[in-house]
Amino acid sequence: MDDDLLAQYRQEAAAAMAVEANRRIAETSNPIEDEILRETSLLGMEELVPALLARLGPVRAALDGHGGGIAVTSCDVLDEGLDLVLDLTGACLSCGAAPGTLQGVKDDLEADNEISKVSFSASLLDTFDELGREFILSYGKVDFV
């Protein structure tokens, strides 16, 4: 019974967070432009960041709302899709939630069929304190190169 109740609360909280995230994204983006970017192939695109942001889910609300963003450090075109190395920008560099943000960005982008792998710049590790660095290296499900 307790597990069922916990699962129900978890589901309700996730639904409420998704509604709030979508509301915040709508306030800071153009849904028509985002839809066009999502439908446009990433292959051969010169400016990837807007198209990548359009492909993000709720984590985009955190990026937009906290004055952060992403930058493409490198992009290799492989047979199986793009191999991206990203960096965080702006306020995200000093945010304690950055490990969760990295995981959200990776998960959302790797769900796109044109993206095979998302890694992050190793220089990001220098922006974390020792505890944050240790945490993300031990428990984060992201790679640094």
MDTraj code that builds the backbone (N, CA, C; nanometers):
import mdtraj as md
import numpy as np

residues = "MET ASP ASP ASP LEU LEU ALA GLN TYR ARG GLN GLU ALA ALA ALA ALA MET ALA VAL GLU ALA ASN ARG ARG ILE ALA GLU THR SER ASN PRO ILE GLU ASP GLU ILE LEU ARG GLU THR SER LEU LEU GLY MET GLU GLU LEU VAL PRO ALA LEU LEU ALA ARG LEU GLY PRO VAL ARG ALA ALA LEU ASP GLY HIS GLY GLY GLY ILE ALA VAL THR SER CYS ASP VAL LEU ASP GLU GLY LEU ASP LEU VAL LEU ASP LEU THR GLY ALA CYS LEU SER CYS GLY ALA ALA PRO GLY THR LEU GLN GLY VAL LYS ASP ASP LEU GLU ALA ASP ASN GLU ILE SER LYS VAL SER PHE SER ALA SER LEU LEU ASP THR PHE ASP GLU LEU GLY ARG GLU PHE ILE LEU SER TYR GLY LYS VAL ASP PHE VAL".split()
xyz = np.array([
    [0.0818, -0.1201, 0.0000],
    [0.0000, 0.0000, 0.0000],
    [0.0857, 0.1258, 0.0000],
    [0.1906, 0.1291, 0.0846],
    [0.2774, 0.2463, 0.0914],
    [0.3475, 0.2710, -0.0418],
    [0.3885, 0.1634, -0.1082],
    [0.4550, 0.1773, -0.2375],
    [0.3591, 0.2348, -0.3407],
    [0.2332, 0.1942, -0.3365],
    [0.1336, 0.2470, -0.4294],
    [0.1116, 0.3960, -0.4069],
    [0.1036, 0.4354, -0.2816],
    [0.0838, 0.5754, -0.2477],
    [0.2058, 0.6586, -0.2912],
    [0.3233, 0.6056, -0.2668],
    [0.4456, 0.6740, -0.3071],
    [0.4498, 0.6891, -0.4594],
    [0.4153, 0.5859, -0.5312],
    [0.4134, 0.5918, -0.6777],
    [0.3109, 0.6941, -0.7265],
    [0.1963, 0.6998, -0.6605],
    [0.0927, 0.7964, -0.6989],
    [0.1420, 0.9396, -0.6764],
    [0.2033, 0.9661, -0.5610],
    [0.2573, 1.0997, -0.5331],
    [0.3665, 1.1357, -0.6344],
    [0.4528, 1.0399, -0.6647],
    [0.5597, 1.0635, -0.7603],
    [0.5015, 1.0999, -0.8970],
    [0.3990, 1.0278, -0.9377],
    [0.3347, 1.0528, -1.0670],
    [0.2664, 1.1899, -1.0692],
    [0.1971, 1.2247, -0.9619],
    [0.1301, 1.3545, -0.9540],
    [0.2312, 1.4692, -0.9536],
    [0.3407, 1.4514, -0.8808],
    [0.4433, 1.5554, -0.8768],
    [0.5075, 1.5733, -1.0137],
    [0.5361, 1.4634, -1.0817],
    [0.5955, 1.4711, -1.2161],
    [0.5010, 1.5414, -1.3128],
    [0.3729, 1.5120, -1.3054],
    [0.2751, 1.5772, -1.3938],
    [0.2669, 1.7266, -1.3649],
    [0.2658, 1.7648, -1.2384],
    [0.2598, 1.9064, -1.2019],
    [0.3863, 1.9797, -1.2463],
    [0.5013, 1.9150, -1.2317],
    [0.6268, 1.9762, -1.2742],
    [0.6303, 1.9927, -1.4261],
    [0.5779, 1.8960, -1.4997],
    [0.5750, 1.9062, -1.6462],
    [0.4866, 2.0219, -1.6906],
    [0.3720, 2.0393, -1.6271],
    [0.2824, 2.1503, -1.6607],
    [0.3524, 2.2837, -1.6339],
    [0.4159, 2.2962, -1.5192],
    [0.4857, 2.4195, -1.4846],
    [0.6033, 2.4447, -1.5785],
    [0.6785, 2.3412, -1.6112],
    [0.7919, 2.3563, -1.7030],
    [0.7436, 2.4029, -1.8399],
    [0.6374, 2.3434, -1.8895],
    [0.5839, 2.3833, -2.0198],
    [0.5353, 2.5280, -2.0187],
    [0.4752, 2.5698, -1.9086],
    [0.4305, 2.7082, -1.8965],
    [0.5492, 2.8036, -1.9019],
    [0.6548, 2.7696, -1.8297],
    [0.7735, 2.8556, -1.8269],
    [0.8439, 2.8595, -1.9625],
    [0.8508, 2.7454, -2.0295],
    [0.9132, 2.7410, -2.1623],
    [0.8333, 2.8273, -2.2590],
    [0.7016, 2.8204, -2.2511],
    [0.6154, 2.8994, -2.3404],
    [0.6357, 3.0493, -2.3198],
    [0.6691, 3.0891, -2.1966],
    [0.6917, 3.2313, -2.1670],
    [0.8201, 3.2851, -2.2302],
    [0.9175, 3.1977, -2.2519],
    [1.0490, 3.2447, -2.2965],
    [1.0861, 3.2003, -2.4378],
    [0.9984, 3.1262, -2.5023],
    [1.0325, 3.0783, -2.6365],
    [0.9166, 3.1007, -2.7323],
    [0.9446, 3.0818, -2.8592],
    [0.8432, 3.0927, -2.9627],
    [0.8057, 2.9507, -3.0055],
    [0.6863, 2.9044, -2.9702],
    [0.6496, 2.7653, -2.9986],
    [0.6507, 2.7306, -3.1474],
    [0.6198, 2.8275, -3.2330],
    [0.6202, 2.8009, -3.3779],
    [0.7636, 2.7790, -3.4253],
    [0.8545, 2.8670, -3.3832],
    [0.9958, 2.8507, -3.4195],
    [1.0519, 2.7207, -3.3642],
    [1.0158, 2.6878, -3.2402],
    [1.0635, 2.5636, -3.1794],
    [1.0161, 2.4418, -3.2587],
    [0.8920, 2.4427, -3.3019],
    [0.8386, 2.3310, -3.3798],
    [0.9133, 2.3171, -3.5123],
    [0.9401, 2.4290, -3.5787],
    [1.0164, 2.4266, -3.7045],
    [1.1561, 2.3701, -3.6789],
    [1.2198, 2.4141, -3.5712],
    [1.3538, 2.3646, -3.5379],
    [1.3527, 2.2147, -3.5064],
    [1.2493, 2.1678, -3.4367],
    [1.2401, 2.0245, -3.4053],
    [1.2208, 1.9411, -3.5309],
    [1.1532, 1.9967, -3.6300],
    [1.1255, 1.9233, -3.7535],
    [1.2392, 1.9344, -3.8553],
    [1.3344, 2.0227, -3.8321],
    [1.4467, 2.0423, -3.9227],
    [1.5615, 1.9511, -3.8814],
    [1.6223, 1.8861, -3.9792],
    [1.7347, 1.7974, -3.9513],
    [1.8512, 1.8751, -3.8908],
    [1.9163, 1.8138, -3.7952],
    [2.0347, 1.8736, -3.7341],
    [2.1566, 1.8614, -3.8245],
    [2.1540, 1.7630, -3.9123],
    [2.2683, 1.7375, -3.9999],
    [2.2880, 1.8549, -4.0948],
    [2.4061, 1.9108, -4.0928],
    [2.4379, 2.0236, -4.1781],
    [2.3942, 2.1593, -4.1246],
    [2.3296, 2.1608, -4.0110],
    [2.2844, 2.2865, -3.9515],
    [2.4059, 2.3617, -3.8963],
    [2.4166, 2.4897, -3.9297],
    [2.5324, 2.5672, -3.8848],
    [2.5214, 2.6062, -3.7374],
    [2.4055, 2.6518, -3.6941],
    [2.3852, 2.6951, -3.5552],
    [2.2972, 2.5919, -3.4853],
    [2.3607, 2.5034, -3.4089],
    [2.2892, 2.3922, -3.3458],
    [2.2149, 2.4306, -3.2181],
    [2.2637, 2.5285, -3.1445],
    [2.2096, 2.5551, -3.0105],
    [2.0587, 2.5797, -3.0106],
    [2.0040, 2.6670, -3.0948],
    [1.8581, 2.6851, -3.0912],
    [1.7810, 2.5554, -3.1190],
    [1.8315, 2.4748, -3.2133],
    [1.7648, 2.3484, -3.2445],
    [1.7773, 2.2486, -3.1292],
    [1.8901, 2.2491, -3.0613],
    [1.9067, 2.1604, -2.9463],
    [1.8148, 2.2038, -2.8323],
    [1.8075, 2.3340, -2.8072],
    [1.7182, 2.3839, -2.7021],
    [1.5733, 2.3473, -2.7318],
    [1.5344, 2.3542, -2.8586],
    [1.3973, 2.3200, -2.8964],
    [1.3670, 2.1726, -2.8709],
    [1.4704, 2.0895, -2.8653],
    [1.4533, 1.9458, -2.8436],
    [1.4540, 1.9082, -2.6955],
    [1.4810, 2.0041, -2.6096],
    [1.4830, 1.9764, -2.4659],
    [1.3425, 1.9758, -2.4086],
    [1.3233, 1.8951, -2.3068],
    [1.1966, 1.8898, -2.2355],
    [1.1992, 1.9847, -2.1162],
    [1.1513, 1.9396, -2.0017],
    [1.1415, 2.0254, -1.8828],
    [1.2735, 2.0872, -1.8372],
    [1.3854, 2.0233, -1.8670],
    [1.5141, 2.0803, -1.8256],
    [1.5368, 2.2169, -1.8909],
    [1.4721, 2.2413, -2.0034],
    [1.4855, 2.3719, -2.0691],
    [1.4311, 2.4829, -1.9803],
    [1.3261, 2.4547, -1.9056],
    [1.2705, 2.5556, -1.8151],
    [1.3731, 2.5957, -1.7100],
    [1.4507, 2.4997, -1.6624],
    [1.5550, 2.5302, -1.5647],
    [1.6642, 2.6148, -1.6284],
    [1.7054, 2.5786, -1.7486],
    [1.8078, 2.6569, -1.8180],
    [1.7599, 2.7998, -1.8412],
    [1.6426, 2.8137, -1.9027],
    [1.5886, 2.9454, -1.9341],
    [1.5616, 3.0273, -1.8089],
    [1.5017, 2.9629, -1.7100],
    [1.4598, 3.0344, -1.5897],
    [1.5729, 3.0767, -1.4991],
    [1.6872, 3.0111, -1.5121],
    [1.7986, 3.0419, -1.4230],
    [1.9131, 3.1127, -1.4945],
    [1.8877, 3.1612, -1.6158],
    [1.9898, 3.2382, -1.6858],
    [2.1050, 3.1554, -1.7387],
    [2.0781, 3.0314, -1.7713],
    [2.1828, 2.9452, -1.8239],
    [2.1551, 2.9049, -1.9667],
    [2.2416, 2.8235, -2.0171],
    [2.2250, 2.7745, -2.1522],
    [2.3253, 2.6658, -2.1821],
    [2.3330, 2.6294, -2.3090],
    [2.4287, 2.5296, -2.3535],
    [2.5091, 2.5855, -2.4694],
    [2.6274, 2.5320, -2.4865],
    [2.7135, 2.5654, -2.6002],
    [2.7663, 2.4346, -2.6565],
    [2.7842, 2.4310, -2.7867],
    [2.8390, 2.3122, -2.8514],
    [2.9902, 2.3294, -2.8592],
    [3.0629, 2.2405, -2.7918],
    [3.2083, 2.2419, -2.7931],
    [3.2608, 2.1692, -2.9164],
    [3.1973, 2.0552, -2.9482],
    [3.2329, 1.9843, -3.0713],
    [3.1136, 1.9018, -3.1173],
    [3.1138, 1.8737, -3.2462],
    [3.0066, 1.7966, -3.3074],
    [3.0669, 1.7114, -3.4182],
    [3.0620, 1.5813, -3.3996],
    [3.1103, 1.4884, -3.5014],
    [2.9911, 1.4161, -3.5609],
    [2.9917, 1.4044, -3.6931],
    [2.8854, 1.3326, -3.7628],
    [2.9322, 1.1888, -3.7819],
    [2.8627, 1.0961, -3.7178],
    [2.8922, 0.9536, -3.7281],
    [2.7801, 0.8854, -3.8052],
    [2.8027, 0.7627, -3.8461],
    [2.6981, 0.6877, -3.9170],
    [2.5703, 0.6775, -3.8343],
    [2.5856, 0.6616, -3.7035],
    [2.4692, 0.6440, -3.6162],
    [2.4080, 0.7750, -3.5680],
    [2.4690, 0.8877, -3.5995],
    [2.4148, 1.0180, -3.5610],
    [2.5228, 1.1108, -3.5089],
    [2.4800, 1.2240, -3.4592],
    [2.5740, 1.3243, -3.4085],
    [2.6309, 1.2832, -3.2736],
    [2.7593, 1.3062, -3.2573],
    [2.8287, 1.2877, -3.1304],
    [2.8627, 1.4285, -3.0822],
    [2.7911, 1.4738, -2.9802],
    [2.8035, 1.6119, -2.9330],
    [2.8824, 1.6202, -2.8029],
    [2.9633, 1.7227, -2.7923],
    [3.0242, 1.7601, -2.6644],
    [2.9710, 1.8992, -2.6340],
    [2.9047, 1.9104, -2.5198],
    [2.8391, 2.0352, -2.4816],
    [2.9044, 2.0954, -2.3584],
    [2.8758, 2.2218, -2.3389],
    [2.9198, 2.2954, -2.2215],
    [2.7979, 2.3695, -2.1682],
    [2.7924, 2.3948, -2.0402],
    [2.6892, 2.4811, -1.9834],
    [2.7398, 2.6242, -1.9877],
    [2.6478, 2.7184, -1.9988],
    [2.6844, 2.8593, -2.0021],
    [2.6038, 2.9363, -1.8985],
    [2.6445, 3.0583, -1.8746],
    [2.5696, 3.1470, -1.7862],
    [2.5654, 3.0983, -1.6425],
    [2.4529, 3.1219, -1.5796],
    [2.4365, 3.0904, -1.4375],
    [2.4447, 2.9418, -1.4079],
    [2.4262, 2.8580, -1.5094],
    [2.4317, 2.7130, -1.4878],
    [2.5688, 2.6685, -1.4378],
    [2.6709, 2.7454, -1.4681],
    [2.8053, 2.7050, -1.4286],
    [2.8236, 2.7013, -1.2779],
    [2.7520, 2.7825, -1.2058],
    [2.7719, 2.7879, -1.0612],
    [2.6517, 2.7340, -0.9837],
    [2.5633, 2.6661, -1.0509],
    [2.4403, 2.6192, -0.9873],
    [2.4599, 2.4811, -0.9257],
    [2.4098, 2.4636, -0.8063],
    [2.4177, 2.3349, -0.7394],
    [2.3345, 2.2273, -0.8062],
    [2.2409, 2.2664, -0.8908],
    [2.1573, 2.1685, -0.9611],
    [2.2179, 2.1264, -1.0944],
    [2.3360, 2.1768, -1.1275],
    [2.3974, 2.1475, -1.2570],
    [2.4090, 1.9973, -1.2855],
    [2.4421, 1.9120, -1.1880],
    [2.4474, 1.7691, -1.2202],
    [2.3139, 1.7153, -1.2735],
    [2.2049, 1.7571, -1.2156],
    [2.0734, 1.7160, -1.2654],
    [2.0430, 1.7760, -1.4007],
    [2.0881, 1.8981, -1.4221],
    [2.0686, 1.9642, -1.5511],
    [2.1437, 1.8884, -1.6598],
    [2.2677, 1.8504, -1.6320],
    [2.3459, 1.7745, -1.7293],
    [2.2754, 1.6454, -1.7675],
    [2.2257, 1.5749, -1.6676],
    [2.1558, 1.4488, -1.6937],
    [2.0302, 1.4721, -1.7766],
    [1.9551, 1.5773, -1.7458],
    [1.8339, 1.6083, -1.8212],
    [1.8635, 1.6438, -1.9653],
    [1.9682, 1.7238, -1.9872],
    [2.0071, 1.7615, -2.1232],
    [2.0476, 1.6374, -2.2015],
    [2.1300, 1.5542, -2.1414],
    [2.1765, 1.4315, -2.2074],
    [2.0584, 1.3415, -2.2442],
    [1.9707, 1.3160, -2.1486],
    [1.8568, 1.2270, -2.1728],
    [1.7662, 1.2803, -2.2834],
    [1.7342, 1.4087, -2.2771],
    [1.6445, 1.4674, -2.3766],
    [1.7057, 1.4639, -2.5162],
    [1.8322, 1.5003, -2.5267],
    [1.8933, 1.5062, -2.6587],
    [1.9203, 1.3671, -2.7164],
    [1.9589, 1.2738, -2.6327],
    [1.9833, 1.1388, -2.6832],
    [1.8538, 1.0681, -2.7228],
    [1.7409, 1.1237, -2.6854],
    [1.6123, 1.0684, -2.7300],
    [1.5839, 1.1049, -2.8759],
    [1.6572, 1.2040, -2.9287],
    [1.6417, 1.2444, -3.0681],
    [1.7140, 1.1432, -3.1571],
    [1.6487, 1.0987, -3.2639],
    [1.7076, 0.9933, -3.3477],
    [1.8298, 1.0392, -3.4279],
    [1.8575, 1.1686, -3.4332],
    [1.9759, 1.2169, -3.5036],
    [2.0973, 1.2338, -3.4124],
    [2.0787, 1.2118, -3.2833],
    [2.1873, 1.2302, -3.1869],
    [2.2217, 1.0951, -3.1263],
    [2.3459, 1.0537, -3.1454],
    [2.3861, 0.9236, -3.0926],
    [2.4459, 0.9332, -2.9528],
    [2.5148, 1.0437, -2.9232],
    [2.5799, 1.0551, -2.7927],
    [2.5973, 1.2009, -2.7534],
    [2.5753, 1.2272, -2.6258],
    [2.5990, 1.3594, -2.5687],
    [2.6970, 1.3430, -2.4529],
    [2.8066, 1.4143, -2.4620],
    [2.9053, 1.4215, -2.3545],
    [2.9208, 1.5683, -2.3180],
    [2.9951, 1.5936, -2.2129],
    [3.0157, 1.7304, -2.1681],
    [3.1637, 1.7609, -2.1566],
    [3.1956, 1.8861, -2.1747],
    [3.3339, 1.9319, -2.1674],
    [3.3899, 1.9085, -2.0270],
    [3.5087, 1.8519, -2.0216],
    [3.5732, 1.8254, -1.8926],
    [3.5981, 1.9551, -1.8155],
    [3.6048, 2.0672, -1.8860],
    [3.6271, 2.1949, -1.8171],
    [3.5118, 2.2283, -1.7220],
    [3.3956, 2.1696, -1.7454],
    [3.2828, 2.1909, -1.6539],
    [3.3145, 2.1421, -1.5129],
    [3.3943, 2.0383, -1.5040],
    [3.4273, 1.9830, -1.3719],
    [3.4979, 2.0854, -1.2849],
    [3.5707, 2.1787, -1.3471],
    [3.6403, 2.2823, -1.2716],
    [3.5449, 2.3824, -1.2084],
    [3.4199, 2.3871, -1.2549],
    [3.3236, 2.4830, -1.2005],
    [3.2556, 2.4311, -1.0741],
    [3.2708, 2.3014, -1.0465],
    [3.2113, 2.2426, -0.9261],
    [3.3117, 2.2460, -0.8123],
    [3.2585, 2.2567, -0.6894],
    [3.3482, 2.2405, -0.5760],
    [3.3844, 2.0916, -0.5651],
    [3.4697, 2.0587, -0.4729],
    [3.5182, 1.9204, -0.4622],
    [3.4037, 1.8210, -0.4407],
    [3.3102, 1.8557, -0.3548],
    [3.1972, 1.7674, -0.3276],
    [3.1100, 1.7494, -0.4523],
    [3.0823, 1.8595, -0.5222],
    [3.0020, 1.8530, -0.6438],
    [3.0683, 1.7698, -0.7515],
    [3.1992, 1.7871, -0.7661],
    [3.2764, 1.7103, -0.8641],
    [3.2717, 1.5613, -0.8317],
    [3.2941, 1.5307, -0.7047],
    [3.2923, 1.3916, -0.6607],
    [3.1541, 1.3301, -0.6822],
    [3.0510, 1.4067, -0.6510],
    [2.9136, 1.3577, -0.6676],
    [2.8834, 1.3257, -0.8134],
    [2.9124, 1.4196, -0.9022],
    [2.8762, 1.3982, -1.0429],
    [2.9602, 1.2874, -1.1062],
    [3.0842, 1.2738, -1.0653],
    [3.1658, 1.1659, -1.1200],
    [3.1224, 1.0293, -1.0677],
    [3.0725, 1.0250, -0.9440],
    [3.0296, 0.8984, -0.8856],
    [2.8875, 0.8595, -0.9243],
    [2.7968, 0.9585, -0.9277],
    [2.6556, 0.9271, -0.9445],
    [2.5926, 0.9831, -1.0715],
    [2.6585, 1.0794, -1.1317],
    [2.6041, 1.1350, -1.2553],
    [2.6151, 1.0335, -1.3684],
    [2.5175, 1.0311, -1.4510],
    [2.5189, 0.9365, -1.5616],
    [2.5544, 1.0104, -1.6903],
    [2.6623, 1.0903, -1.6793],
    [2.7105, 1.1683, -1.7937],
    [2.8609, 1.1473, -1.8075],
    [2.9093, 1.1679, -1.9283],
    [3.0519, 1.1539, -1.9573],
    [3.1136, 1.2912, -1.9787],
    [3.2393, 1.3042, -1.9385],
    [3.3164, 1.4268, -1.9608],
    [3.4358, 1.3940, -2.0480],
    [3.4588, 1.4787, -2.1484],
    [3.5726, 1.4574, -2.2387],
    [3.6517, 1.5863, -2.2540],
])
top = md.Topology()
chain = top.add_chain()
for i, resn in enumerate(residues, 1):
    res = top.add_residue(resn, chain, resSeq=i)
    for name in ("N", "CA", "C"):
        top.add_atom(name, md.element.get_by_symbol(name[0]), res)
traj = md.Trajectory(xyz[None], top)
